[in-house]
Amino acid sequence: MDGTTPTQVGSALTWSGLAAVAGLLVFLLACRLAEGGPLRPRDARRIAAWRRAAPWLLAVSAATAAVGLGLLRFAGP
């Protein structure tokens, strides 16, 4: 094995999940603030596709953070 402990993996998963959740929330806030602005049709379709995928991305990111927290809680040092 390469010496990676469950605590290190749990920490990486937790921070990765939380960073993804934070980034997604910033994106959704930016979309809300920019609503009504003039957009090219291509940009509008791209933003709409990301907004449709947002609940799934949020769920996966939160699950990743939860698994990381579980590893931190139950794996121990």
JOJORA-V465882 format. One record per backbone hydrogen bond with DSSP energy under -1.0 kcal/mol. NH is the residue of the N-H (numbers start at 1). CO is the residue of the C=O. Records with the same first field share a line. If there is no record, write none. Layout:
BEGIN
NH->CO  CO
END
This chain:
BEGIN
9->5
10->6
11->7
12->8
13->9
14->10
15->11
16->12
17->13
18->14
19->15
20->16
21->17
22->18
23->19
24->20
25->21
26->22
27->23
28->24
29->25
30->26
31->27
32->28
33->29
34->30
37->34
44->40
45->41
46->42
47->43
48->44
49->45
50->46
51->47
52->48
53->49
57->53
58->54
59->55
60->56
61->57
62->58
63->59
64->60
65->61
66->62
67->63
68->64
69->65
70->66
71->67
72->68
73->69
74->70
75->71
END
